[in-house]
């Protein structure tokens, strides 16, 4: 399946108290380049993510973006700071037992009945550092499993988009290859006619110069044969057709073929240039220009193919 080098895939899951979002996108590149954007606490996942992408992607500049957010109320352990509470209570008792502070007695807060205990805690809640929040230590293997699970889903969507775009590219290239083949057929049909036309022109020109029809016919035929040999493009058209067949075969393969297609297009262009340089005919020159234009369009398209 032909794949484009541009694509986008996204997946999001809530697993084990975490919201995990994975986005994968890519643009054209001669080789595989990967960049992982992830929080500092999770950089240990980079190589795993790159290895995962490499299983299904061989070319392109790929950016992998990972966002991990803790679900509210999860993964945190809140505890009373015993020493701080004890310190506040001791300070209140000490203050209460001092006779000099009798006008500001805290006795109401120091009773043991349920209401006074409630009032005491209600007062303590407003004091700083009563509670401490302890983050639960992350289980790296658990996070790795959850993130890679989501990343696989994003990668599948990413590859699917690349394949969809690749199918469109392949169809366009194939249609242009068919058109080129039809123009090559015209060259193959008209090229032999050029020798006969050259022989006729040569005969007419010599006749005018000598003002006589008693011309060495064999010499004319020899000159025409030399011209024919110099302008023969049979080998070039055969090779060009062969390249077009190889192009079709490559577009039907499952593996990455972008580099092979690039080389093949260069060879096609070389054959067409040779045809153009050999045949100095207005009609065929126009066809050569037309073919070169189509080859250039194919070259632009295959630069997007993985």
Secondary structure, 3 states (H helix, E strand, C coil): CCCECCEEEEEEEEECCEEEEEEEEEECCCCEEEEEECCHHHHHHHHHHHHHHHCCCCCEEEEEEEEEEECCCCCEEEEECHHHHHHHHHHHHHHHHCHHHHHHCCHHHHCCCHHHHHHHHHHHCCCCCCEEEEECCCCHHHHHHHHHHHHHHHHHHHHHHHHHHHHHHHHHHHHHHHHHHHHHHHHHHHHHHHHHHHHHHHHHHHHHHHCCCCCCHHHHHHHHHHHHHHHCCHHHHHHHHHHHHHHHHHHCCCCCCHHHHHHHHHHHHHHHHHHHHHCCCHHHHHHHHHHHHHHHHHHHHHCCEC
